[in-house]
Amino acid sequence: MPRIGQSRKKEIAKKRFRFFIYELFWIFLGVFALLLIPFFIIPLFIGENSVLYGSFFYSFRAIIVLSGVPIILYLFNLVFEPQKRDLIIEEDVSAAMGHLKLYKMSKKNYKYQILYGILIFFLVFLPIDFFGYLLVPGMLEYQAIALSSNVTDIYLLDPNYFVFLISVLIIQISVAISEETIFRGVITKRGGVYYFKYSAVFISALSFGLGHFAYFMDPISFLYPFWYPIVWFIQAFFVGIILSLLVLRRKWLIPAIIAHALNNIISAHAVWSLLQGNSFTVVALYLYYPLLIIGLILLVWFYSQIKEGFSIGIDMLKTYFKREDKFEKTKGDSIIRVLFDILMGLIIFLMSFMVAI
């Protein structure tokens, strides 16, 4: 019996290792290699102190991630196909085609995809940001200083609203495309093909949250309470769970991109307004309160659908804490799974710096 138990634990680890070796490592490495091109080329034409630098960099990164991921999946699927054939039984299409289908919008569902994105923004992203700023005084200022210190985000300091608006639209839509492709399209959806799909949700959300917690290493963080980055982590982790469950259930990536982009655009407006000398009270009055009212209207209008979706989401979350029928026979197996999920999330977080250059 002990030998059988050890075998189950090894299988839990092997599933995650296979995903890492057969797909994830090569995707990060390939995207990193491709990103070196704009990283070295763009500064030759646009100075890092230019407000245009961020727009060009993030745009090129989005194009590289969007096109590079399916190409890398296709190429390495050919290389590892013999090894993968007996390991993946749920996949009925190629890895590349399965990934590309996440972006598909049809005449029948495009309205629903847009609606999902809007609802998630108004009912999840917006309240989380607003109440985070409201309940944690100084949080908005902390984010404003931390973000605007990056050379790619100096547009936040530009006093010209037109320049800021064009920049924020280009940059934040690009950021949403890149991050949703990697965290939800690859880590959640592709990871769920190799191992317990709710582990893929947890791993994706954890690495996404840690990416925001990484500002803890910024010297600016030492000027603020140590738990500010922790709040940022919790917010991002929760959002990551919601978006991953959406992609897992609907197999749609566009709503996640829409919600993510809208949130980043609005939060960037809050940051820009604060940096122009306005207080959070002014930001809340002219930006957040009107949007929260719209959110309440949407909540009432789509209450039954939202309630049903919330109930389904809770049931999906509960499943993570249950034993995976095929490979977990004891509570110890489940604990080992969670520990390996945490380890996997930490490894992915460290690797994500490769695509954030």
Secondary structure as UniProt FT lines:
FT   HELIX           2..19
FT   HELIX           20..24
FT   HELIX           25..45
FT   TURN            48..49
FT   HELIX           52..85
FT   TURN            86..87
FT   HELIX           95..100
FT   HELIX           101..103
FT   TURN            107..109
FT   HELIX           110..120
FT   HELIX           121..125
FT   HELIX           126..135
FT   TURN            137..138
FT   HELIX           139..148
FT   HELIX           151..157
FT   HELIX           161..179
FT   HELIX           180..190
FT   HELIX           191..194
FT   HELIX           197..213
FT   HELIX           214..217
FT   HELIX           219..223
FT   TURN            226..227
FT   HELIX           228..250
FT   HELIX           254..275
FT   TURN            276..277
FT   HELIX           280..283
FT   HELIX           284..288
FT   HELIX           289..301
FT   HELIX           303..320
FT   TURN            325..327
FT   HELIX           331..351
FT   HELIX           352..355
//
